[in-house]
């Protein structure tokens, strides 16, 4: 396939899913440390999984409005080298972490004006997810990808929100994002990946 994309598989909770995703070509794996998420993982369990990952698969920690010191300590304990922030973290908050970690700021997209917020952040990349009231991420719903195209002018864009084997090829061809991120569209239940869906998904990404 002509268009390829880096791929992050998020919501990893067990070693079997982690190794399968890595084997199929995932560039990064997401570990959610937000305790209210159905895909929550403890730092201790994440550390055991990270230790078994191949050397070129990047472990990413997902946080929601966590204290910066706590983020740093979880990163040190688990071996994650990048963090994905899904709350109301400020540009100043992100700057504090940027010295030691790669920072991905998640922005929930409801309308075009939402991407204006990106201008004030100096981070490694932006993850664009679908807005749903009271849900910090993982909605399983798509948004208007034309907005993602505009956001590319403001930094690296990781496209998220409702991606699955049936629509990921269209997303890559239309947006040509820095990377794509998927979780709920590849599961049998929250936190457990469907390996057949995972295989089909990775095939569609050009991996």
C-alpha positions in Angstrom: 0.0 0.0 0.0 1.3 3.4 -0.9 0.2 5.2 2.3 1.5 3.8 5.6 1.3 5.2 9.1 2.9 4.7 12.4 0.6 2.8 14.7 -0.1 3.0 18.4 -2.3 0.3 20.0 -3.7 1.6 23.2 -5.4 0.1 26.3 -2.9 -2.7 26.7 -3.5 -4.6 29.9 -1.7 -8.0 29.4 1.5 -9.4 27.9 -0.2 -11.6 25.3 -1.9 -8.6 23.6 1.3 -6.5 23.9 3.5 -9.1 22.2 0.9 -9.8 19.5 0.6 -6.1 18.6 4.4 -5.8 18.6 4.7 -8.9 16.4 2.2 -7.4 13.9 4.2 -4.2 13.6 2.8 -1.7 16.1 5.2 1.1 16.7 3.9 2.0 20.2 1.7 0.6 22.9 -0.4 2.6 25.3 -0.8 1.8 29.0 -3.6 3.7 30.8 -2.9 4.7 34.3 -6.1 6.6 34.8 -7.9 4.6 37.5 -11.5 5.3 36.2 -10.7 3.8 32.8 -12.0 0.2 32.2 -8.6 -0.3 30.6 -6.6 0.8 33.7 -3.3 -1.0 34.4 -1.2 -0.7 37.5 2.4 0.6 37.1 3.7 -2.7 38.5 1.9 -4.8 35.8 2.9 -2.3 33.1 6.5 -2.5 34.1 6.5 -6.3 33.7 5.0 -6.0 30.2 7.4 -3.1 29.1 10.4 -5.2 30.2 9.4 -7.9 27.6 8.8 -5.6 24.7 11.1 -5.6 21.6 13.6 -2.7 21.6 11.9 -0.5 19.0 8.4 -0.6 20.4 7.7 2.6 22.3 5.7 2.3 25.6 3.4 5.3 26.2 1.7 6.1 29.5 -1.8 7.6 29.4 -2.7 10.0 32.2 -5.7 12.3 33.0 -5.0 15.4 35.2 -2.4 13.6 37.2 0.2 15.4 39.4 3.4 15.9 37.3 5.5 14.3 40.1 3.3 11.2 40.0 3.6 11.0 36.2 7.4 11.2 36.5 7.5 8.5 39.2 5.3 6.1 37.1 7.5 6.7 34.1 10.6 5.9 36.1 8.9 2.8 37.6 7.5 1.4 34.3 10.2 2.4 31.8 7.8 4.4 29.6 9.5 7.1 27.6 6.4 9.0 26.4 3.2 10.2 28.0 -0.2 11.0 26.6 -2.2 13.6 28.5 -6.0 13.4 28.2 -7.1 15.9 30.8 -7.1 19.7 31.1 -3.3 19.9 31.4 -1.9 23.3 30.6 0.9 24.3 28.3 3.0 25.0 31.4 2.3 21.5 32.8 3.4 19.9 29.5 6.6 22.0 29.5 7.5 20.7 33.0 7.4 17.1 31.6 9.1 17.8 28.3 12.5 17.9 29.8 12.5 14.2 30.5 9.7 12.7 28.5 8.1 12.9 25.1 4.7 14.5 25.6 1.6 13.9 23.5 -1.3 16.2 24.3 -4.7 14.8 23.6 -7.4 17.2 22.4 -11.0 16.2 22.1 -12.5 17.4 18.9 -16.1 18.6 18.7 -15.8 21.4 16.1 -13.2 23.3 14.1 -12.4 25.9 16.8 -11.1 23.1 19.1 -7.8 22.9 17.2 -7.0 26.6 18.1 -6.0 25.3 21.5 -3.1 23.5 19.9 -1.3 26.8 19.2 -0.4 27.4 22.8 1.3 24.0 23.4 4.9 23.0 22.8 4.7 19.2 22.8 6.0 16.3 20.7 2.6 15.6 19.1 -1.1 16.1 19.4 -3.6 13.2 19.6 -7.0 14.1 18.2 -9.8 12.2 19.7 -13.6 12.5 19.5 -15.4 14.7 22.1 -18.0 13.2 24.2 -19.3 14.9 27.4 -17.7 13.6 30.5 -15.5 11.0 28.7 -11.7 11.9 28.5 -11.0 9.5 25.6 -11.7 6.1 24.1 -15.2 7.0 22.9 -15.0 4.6 19.9 -16.5 7.4 17.8 -15.0 9.2 14.8 -15.0 13.0 14.2 -14.7 15.1 11.0 -11.3 14.2 9.6 -11.2 17.5 7.7 -10.4 19.1 11.1 -7.4 16.8 11.5 -6.1 17.9 8.1 -6.1 21.5 9.3 -4.5 20.6 12.6 -1.4 19.2 10.8 -0.3 22.8 10.3 0.2 23.1 14.0 2.2 20.0 14.8 2.4 16.2 14.4 -1.0 14.7 14.5 -1.9 11.3 15.9 -5.4 10.4 14.7 -7.7 8.6 17.1 -11.4 8.1 17.7 -13.3 5.1 16.5 -10.6 3.6 14.2 -11.1 0.0 13.3 -10.3 -2.4 10.5 -13.1 -1.1 8.4 -12.2 2.6 8.3 -8.5 3.0 9.1 -7.3 2.8 5.5 -9.6 5.7 4.6 -8.4 7.6 7.6 -4.7 7.2 6.6 -5.3 8.1 2.9 -7.4 11.1 3.7 -5.4 12.6 6.6 -1.9 11.2 6.2 -1.3 11.6 9.9 2.0 11.2 11.8 0.4 8.2 13.4 -2.9 6.5 14.2 -4.2 5.3 17.5 -6.7 2.5 18.2 -8.1 0.7 21.2 -11.8 0.0 21.6 -12.3 -0.9 17.9 -10.0 -3.8 18.4 -11.4 -5.4 21.5 -13.5 -8.4 22.6 -14.1 -6.5 25.8 -12.4 -3.4 27.5 -8.7 -4.3 28.0 -8.7 -7.5 25.9 -7.7 -7.3 22.3 -9.4 -9.4 19.5 -6.3 -10.7 17.7 -8.2 -11.3 14.4 -9.3 -7.7 14.4 -5.8 -6.6 15.3 -4.4 -8.5 12.4 -6.9 -7.0 9.9 -6.3 -3.6 11.3 -2.5 -3.8 11.0 -2.9 -5.1 7.4 -5.0 -2.1 6.6 -2.4 0.3 7.9 0.2 -1.0 5.5 2.3 -2.8 8.1 
